[in-house]
Amino acid sequence: MRLIGAAATGLAAGCSEAARQNAPAERVLIDNVRGYTITSDGRLREFGSLLIGADARVEALDLAGAAGARRIDGRGRVCLTGMHDAHGHVWAFGAKATEVDLSGTRSLGEALRAVETYAREHPDRSWVLGQGWNEVAWGLGRLPTAVDIDPVTGDRPVWLERVDGHAGLANSAALRAAGIVASTPDPAGGRIVRDPDGRPSGVLVDAAVDLVGSKVPAPTRHDHEERLAAAQRILNQSGLTSVSDPHSDVDQLGALHDWARSGRLSMRINAFLGWDTFTDRGRDVRTDSVADDMLRVRTVKLYIDGALGSHGAAMLEPYTDQPDSRGLPQMSQQELTSRMRRVVDAGYQVAVHAIGDDGNRIVLNAYDEVLGATREPRLRHRIEHAQVVAPPDFPRFTQLGLIASMQPTHATDDMNMAETRVGATRIAGAYAWRTFLDQGTIIAAGSDFPYSAHKPFDGMHAAVTRTDRDGQPPGGWRHDQAMTVTEAFRAYTLHAAYAAHQEQVLGSLEPGKHADFILVDQNPFALEPGRALWETGVLQTWVGGRCVGEYGQL
């Protein structure tokens, strides 16, 4: 991959000479392509050429000619609408590029070696930070402990987030820095995992992660910009032109505003506020568009429970493999309803994290109270994940006009443990994309990166096949809930834009919309024998009518 000279921006300049030369006021014809987009009425449309107007928006498709326009020969490559990840953590993803990455480790020993190497190579860092561990993938049969990591980390505090972002592992130095001892009580909505003698083991779950997380040195403005640059560079290469980021604080919003206005953003960001940021600054920062739709701030993210893997998801009945637990609700239905009402009254869209069947029911009940008979259709509220839903609750999504913001790779990531957690009966309501689609619920697809694979073609592969990259399990895991290729493409484009209130300007290549598109090396709608969707490679990424990255030859 070739990058632009100003590396700090993360924008790529390796695009062909013809692509680089187009000025903002110049019309450009992308010709000789096999193009696919979803139309505003949801159908798949094919096209052979794309005309970008002087305003950097789509002027026309399939023009026989465009006098005065610069012509770029697409050489028969496949052209697709730019992908929109409906739920990706931009800041955590950028941080991953500067921290120890444990997501590929397959054993505790391999993870310990990675932490030890990182600590040795970064002696100037006061804390060793990392993410991505998964005791299930390690085949450990238990959670890791501070005792495991102390020998390779010494007296420097270490904080390592689990793959789902809902638990973390601290070494003894970090536990001391946070003042966590045997007598420290579990916080509301959280759990301090303890050894048989009642002493903290090192793992903290859900609300308890803040006990250590709050002690980690706050990132500087330079850190934010470094992370943003790293994130957009990698995400553009994967084919993403837009991301809905589920949490940006005030300092991060400041960086986004500056980068949007100065032209340094190479992907559009729909930034959600957390509750604290909303209560502090919500009135000041709300906006539908900054820099011609490069940034939007109009959604507030709330949480009702944790994750399934760490037994934090709120369940109606006890976990099958942990009969003394029904998960960790983060607040009462009354408190959630009160917060929702404040958000709606302030003119913001609500997006609530809900994974367990009890968590989803609590959220549905709260929406029912807040939206009332009018259903408040203007703001199209969302449930993030909607992962395990009790069968009677599925129709309520449609009745309330809610969007299911779901992550296809969660199914293939979790298939090795999900049924163990919830049992054979409840799993029927889990990762149930077909059930939602058949009743008319809109699914906005995302990845939850960095806690799952960030590439949208990994997500499309999981959505269509219900298998991992190795094609396992044969025939797909609970394949009756799979999507078609067109449904998956729609969920990653038009419906992701719809969930962000941006379908009038994004999500498809139609006249008047932004010219955000990608050129790829295979046809997702007509794969050659032996090729898989996840193997789709991005050759060029265009945002707002300009090529922001070239990653292979046309």
N, C-alpha and C positions, 0 to 999 in steps of 0.2 A: 504494500500500500504506500502511496506517495502522499506527502502532506504539504500544506501551505507553508511558506517561509515563516510566518508569524506563528510559531508553534503554540504559543500560549492560548491562542484562540481555539485550537482544535479543528479549524476549518481545513478542508483538503483542497489542494490545487493541482492534483494530478490529472484532472480532466483534460481531454484532448484539446488541442489548440482551438478548434472550432467552438467547443463548448465554453472555453475560458474567455474567448473574445467577445461573447455577447454582452452588450451593455444593458443596464436596466431598461433603457428606453428603446431597445431593439427587439423586433419580432424575430422569433426563431421557429423553424419548422423541424421537428423531429420526425424524420421520414423513414419508410421502409422498416417498420417494426411490426411485431405481432402483439398488439395491445389488448389489455383487458381492464375493464373498470366496472364498478357497480353503478347502475343508474339510480336516480333519485327515487324511483319506484321499486328498487331492490333487485332489478334484473341484471344479469351479466351481459355486458356489451363488449364486442370485439371491435378493434379499429386498427388501421394501418399507418396512420400519421397523426401527429399532435402539433397544433400550432399554438405557440406561446405568444401572447400579445405584448405590446410595449409596456403594459401594466403588470407584467409577470404573472398574469392569469391565463387560464385556458381560453383561447379565442375560438377554436374549432377543432373538431376531429374529422379525419378522412377528407381533407380538402384536396382537390385535384392539383392545385397549385397555390402558392402564396407569394405574389409579386412583392419583391423588396425584402422578403424575409431571408435571413441566413439559414441555409439548409444544413442539417446534420444527418448523415446517413447512419441509421440505426443498425444496418447490416443484418437485418432479419432477426435481431434479438427480441426477447420478450420484454414488453413495457407494461408495468403494473402501477396502479395507484400507490403512492407512498403509504407505508404501514404506520398505524397508530397504536401504540401500546397503551391500553386503557388503564393500566395499573402497574407502574414501574417506578421504583425508588431511585431517582436520579442521583441524589446526594450520597446515598449509601453505595450505589453502584460506582460512583466516582471514587469514593473512599476505598473501595475494594481494590482499586488499582494501586493504591499507596499503602495497603495493609497486608498482613499475611493472609493468603487465600487458602482455605482448607477444603474448598468445595470438591476438589478432585481426589482427596485422600481416601484410601480404602481400608485403613486400619489406624488404630490409636498410635501405634509406633510411627507410621508414616507422618501423621499429624504432628507428633512431638518433634520429629526431625525438622519439619517445616518451620515450626515455631522457633526452635533452637537456631536454625540457620538465619531466620529473619532477625532475631534478637542480636545475633552476632554481627550481622551486616548493617544494623541500624543502632549503633551504640549511643547516638545522640538523642534518641526518642525517650522521653521520660516514662511513657507507657508503651507496652507492646499491644497493639490492637489487631484484631482479625475477625474473620467470620467464615461461615460455611460448614462447620463440623456437623456430622450426622452419625450418631452412635449406631443407628440401624444399618447404614451403609458399611460401617466398620465391622458389623457382626459382633459387637462388643457384649451384647446381652445386658448392659447396664449403662447408666450415665457415667461420663468421665468425672474425675474429681480433681481438686486442687493438689492432692497427693500425687496424682499422675503427672501434672505439669510442673510442679515445683522444682524437680531436679534439673530441668532444662531452662528455667527462667530466673532462678536466683531471687534477689531481693527487689527486682524491678516489677511493678504491678503489671499484670496481664489480664486482658478482658477479651474473650473470644465469643462472638455471637453464634448461636446455633443456626442451621441452615434456614429455618423458618422465621428467624428474627424475633421469636417469642421466648427465647431462653438464652442464657449466656453462662460461660464458664470463667470463673475468676481463680487466679492462683492465691496463695496465702497472703502475699503482699497486697493484692487488691482487696481482699477481704478485710485486712487490717486498715487499709486506707479508708474503707467505707464504714469501719467500726462495726462490722457484722460479727457477732459472737453467738454462743449457744443461747443466750437469753434474749436475743433480738427477735421480736415477734414477726410473724408473716404479715406483710402489709395487705390491706384490703385488695382483693383481686390478684394476689400474687402468692408465690410460695418459695420459701427458702428450703431447698432440698437438704436433708440432714442425714448424717450417718447413724448407725444403730445407737450411738451414745448421745444423740441429740445435737451434735456439733455440725455447723454448716459444712456441707461437702464441697462447696465451690460452685454448684449450679443454682442459678436463680431463674424463676419462671414468671413470665408476664409482668405484673406490676412490680415485682421484686427486682427486676433488672435495673430499675432506676436507682436502687440503693448503691450500686457500683457505677452505673452509667453517669450519674450526676457528678461523680468525682473525676471522670475523665476530662482532661483539659479541653476547654471549648475551642473549636476550630476558628482560625483567623480568617479575615477576608481573603488573604492569599490562599489559604487552604480551600475555601469555597470555590474560588476561581480555578484552582488547579484541578479540583474534583469535577467541576462542570466541564472543563476542557477535555479531561480524560473520558468522561461519560459520553459526551456528544460525539466525539471522534469514533468511539467503538460502536455506539448505537447507530450512527449514520451508516457505518460499514455493514451493519446487519440488515439494513433496509428500512430503518425507522426514520420517518420524517416528523412525527409528532409523538409526544408522550404525555399522559396524564399522570402527574407525580402526586402521590397521596399525602405528602407532607413537606411543606417548605416553611421555615421560620422567617422572622423579619429580616435577619441578616442575609439569608439566602434569597429572599425576594428582592432585596436591594441589588444583589449581584445579577439576578435575572433581568431586572429592569434596565440596569446599565448595559448588559450584554445585548439585550433586545434592541435598545435604542441606538447602540453603536454598530450594529450589524454583525456582532460576533457570535450570535446564536445561529447554529446551523440546524436546529430542530425546533419545532414549535412545542411550547410547554404549557399545559393546562395545570396550573399549580393549585393544590388543595391547601387549605389552612388547617392546622390542628386547633383543638379547642382553646388552648391558652392564647395562641396567636390571634384567633378570631375575637376572643373577649377583649384582648388588649388593643388590637389594631384593625379589626374587621371593617369598621366604618371608613377607615382611611384608604385601605388597599384594594377594595373591590373594583374590578374592572373587567369589561368584556373583551377588550382588545388593547394591546400595546404593540406598536410598531407593525401595523398591518397584520394582526393576528399571530404574531410570534409568541405572545404571552397572554394568558387569560387567568384571572383570579376570581372565581365565583362559586367555589365549592368548599365545604367544610367537612373534614373527616372526623368521625366519631368511632369509638370502639365499644363493642358489647362483650367480647370474649377473646380468648387466645387462639392457639393453634392445636390441630389434632395430634400432631406428632409428639408434642410435649404435654398432652392431656390437659391443655388449657381451654379447648373449645367447650362451650357450655352445652351440656346434653340433657335431654328430658329424663333419661334413665341413666344409671351408672355405666361407666365404661366396661366393656366386656372383659378387658384385660386389667382393669383396675377397679374392682367392684365397690371400693370405698370412695370413689370420686365421680362427680358429675361435671368436673371442669371448674373454670374460674371466671364467673361473670364479673365484668369490670364495673358495673353499676346496676342499680335497680331499674325496672321499667319506668318508674315515676321520674327518676333523674334523667334517663334517656329522653323521655317525652318532653321534659322541661327544656333540655338542651336543644332538641330538635325544633321546638316551637320558637326559641330565640333565633336559631339559624334561619328558619323560614321567614320569620318576621323581618329579618335583616336583608331579605332578598337574595339569600344564598341557596344553592343546591345542597342537599344533605347526601353524604355518602357514609354508610355505616359498615364497618368491618363486622361480619357475622359468619362464623364457621360451623358451630354446632347446631343441632336441630332446635335446642332451647334458645340459643342465641338468635337464630333466625326468627323464631316465634316471638321473642321479646321485641325485636326490631319491627316486625310486621304489626304487632299490637300497638307499638308507639306511633308508627306511621298512620295507622287507622285512627288513632286519637287526634293526631296533629292535622292530618289532611282533611278529615271529616267528609261530609257528603260531596264537597266540591272536588276532592281528590287533588286539588292544587296542581293542575297539569302543566303549568308553565315551566316549572323548574325540574321536572323529570328526575325525581330522586332515585338514588341508587342503593343497592346492597352490594358491598364488596365481598366477593368470594362465594356467598350463597352455597357453601360447600356441602353441608349435610342438612337436608330439609325433610321434615315429616310430611308424608304424602298428602294429608289434608291441607297443608299450607301452600302447596304449589299454586293453586288457583288464585290465592290472595295476591301474588305478584302482579297478575294481570288486572285483578279488580282494583288494585291500588295504583296501577300505571307505573310500576317500578321497573327499573333496569337491573338486570343481573350482570354485574361486572365480574367475569369469571376468568380463570387462568387454566387453559387446557393442560399445560405441563404439570399442574398440581395433581391431576389424576395419575399420570405415569410416574411422577415422583413418589406418590403416596401409595401406589397399588401394592407395595410390599408390606404395608403395615395397616392400611385403612380398615380392612375387614377385621383384623385382629383387634383394633380399637373399638369398633362399633358393632361387630357381629353381622351375621348373614342377613338379618331382617332389615336393619337400618341402612345397610350399604345400598339398598335399592333406591334410596333417596339421595345418594351422594354423587357428586360430579355428574349431575343428571341433565346434560345439555339437551338431549333429544326431548325430554319431558318439557323443559322450558320452551323450546322452539315450537313444538307441536301445539302448545296452548297459546302461542302468539307473543310470548315474552321476548323482548329484545335482549340479546346477549352482546355485551361489549367485551371483546377479548383482550387480555393482557398476559403478562408473564409473572409479575411480582418480582422482577429482577431487583437486586442480585440474589434473591432467595430461591430463584429458579432460573432456568436458561433464558437468556435475554433475546435470543434470535427469534423473530416472529415465524420463521419457517419451521423451527422446532415446535412452536405452538400449533401451527397449522397441521403438522405431521401428527402430533398427539391428538388433535381434535378429530382428524379424519380416520386415523388407524387405531387409536387407543393403544398404541404400542410405544416402546422406547426406541432409541436409535438402532438398537440391535434387532428390532422387529419382534421383541418379546412383550407379552406372551403371544404365541401364534394365534392369529385370528382376532387379537385385541382383547384387552381387559374390559369386560362388560360392554362389548362392542355395540349392543343395542342402543347405547346412548351417544354414539358417534355422530359427527356432523358430516355433511357433504363438503367437497372442496369449495364450492361456491358459498356455502353458509359460513365456512371458516374464514374465507377471504372477506366476506361482508362484515363479519364480526370484528376483523382487524382493520377495517377501513371505514365504511360508511356508518356502521353502528357504533364504533368507537367515537367517531366524530359526533354522532347524534347524542351519545351519552355526555359529551362535553359541550353540548349546545352549539356545535360548530358545523353542522351538516350543510348549512347554506354556503359555507366557504371552503370546507375541507371534506375529505372522505371519498371523493370520486373525481374523475377527470371529465368535468362537464363545463361548458362555456360559463365564464364568470367566476369559476372557482380557482383557487391558487394552484399553480402548476407545480405540484409536489408529486414526484413519481420516481420510480426506480427502473433500471434495466438489469435483467437477471439472465443467468446462463442456461436455464431450462424452463420448460412450460409446466407450471404446476397443474394445469388443467388437462395435460396430455403427457404424462411422464413416460419416458422411454423404459423398456423392460430393464429391471435390475436397478433402477434409480428410485430414490425415496424423496419425499417432499423436503425433509430436513437438509438434504444435500444441495438445495438451491443456493447458488452463490450470487451475490450482488456485484454487478460490474460498475454501475454508476448510481449515485443518489443525487437527486435534484430537489431543491427546496426553494419555493418562490421564484421559479424560472431560472435558477442558476445551479450549476453543477457544483456540489459541495464535496464530492469525493469520487475518485475513480479507483477501482480495486481489481480490475482485470481488463483485458483487451476486448473491444467490441468485435 
